[in-house]
Amino acid sequence: MAGEQRDRCSSIAIPLLSDEKVHQVNGSDGALVAKTCDLHTAHVGNSSFYKTCFHLINALSGVGTISMPYALASGGWLSILLFFVIAITCCYSGILIKRCMEMNSDIKTFPDIGQRAFGYKGWLMVSIAMNSEIYLVVTGFLILEGGNLNKLVPNVQLDLAGLTVGGTTIFTIIAALIILPSVLLEDLSMLSYVSASGVLASSIFLLSLLWNGTIDGTGFHAKGTTLFRLSGIPTAVSLYALSYSSHPIIPSLYISMRKKSQFSKVLFVCFLACTLVYAAVAVLGYLMFGEDVKSQVTLNLPSDKFSSHVAIYTTLINPITKYALNLTPAIHAIKNKVSCHYNKRLTHMLVGTSLLISTLIVAVAIPLFGSIMSLAGALLSISASILVPSVCYLKISGAYNRFGSEMIINYSIIVMGVLMAVVGTYTSLVDIVQNL
């Protein structure tokens, strides 16, 4: 029984969440900064409104930012309306998570919502979706590192026994080796402080892009002219959804907050702030490079400009510091299945290293950042950030059999989410197959 209870615990790394007081119960071991398990710990929220906003904005400010111009170019100018619809929907689904937790105090983690709604099968499905999304995102981190390092140091290649290894592959492997020590660590508290620079990094990136287009002379001459491209809508929507894929940490943030009545305001402020930044990056990048914009807009920036170097270096730092933190829930999910039979420290190192190697293999074999991120957004982000909150809320609240505005809104969201997930996943897989 204890093993099953531990399996149902989940941990999401939230940098600098030091205001949450964790009181140990039943003699459990030291908890991670953001580890929540209702059977072993009792949480007393003490985070302020502003600190909670900082944590959520930091979580939302990810590598999806550099794909926004490509997403806009894929769907055309009018697709930005769908971007705003997705932003509003994801903010609303965050509120649904809050309501689920208010209705049942046993809900402490994101998978707990699935368990409360549909039992163990619900917990399992949500856990699989959450950890699979994490896996694809960290794979994207390695692809991003390899591509941008190759941009900074071009024309690198290695000949091994008649086999030529390109610069992108070499730098992807180097990035994995740099990341490896952090994956081996069990205590990531120090790394959490560095990764909390997400808010600053997004701001610097936006300013660097603006500087590059104005002062450094790149200009806005390659103005995007496509108003609407139906064939590119699935890719655009998938990448838009990926930008808001931080719902698994919402339960931990809610628990940590002192005045939980203000949490809806936190969601509104954070989603609004990130939406404005994303929209600004999308518009600037599309105006600067038009239809030629790449899935990583940093790869379009001229190499000889100072602002380009600032943007690229800023982009490179975040994935390195966030890789291990993002992968932690997946590592613990696997550890909980085998740690009772083996040394915990050794198990952590083996699991972490194995996951890193597997993501490296995928990144080298399929170095298609846009397609991988689009697949993660369509198949997993939409599931975790849109479908899971709506479906589980309908079940937990009983609104699924009460005709009213909640029923209509959530069923509409579910239909929209399923359509986006199916079409987006198919389109992403076709793109991957065609470009291999």
Helices and strands as residue ranges (DSSP letters): H 2-7, E 10-11, E 21-24, E 35-36, E 41-44, H 49-60, G 63-67, H 68-75, H 79-103, H 110-152, E 157-160, E 163-166, H 167-184, H 189-195, H 198-214, G 230-232, H 233-242, G 247-249, H 250-256, G 260-262, H 263-289, G 290-292, G 297-300, H 306-338, H 344-365, H 369-375, I 376-381, H 382-382, I 383-387, H 388-397, G 399-401, H 405-435
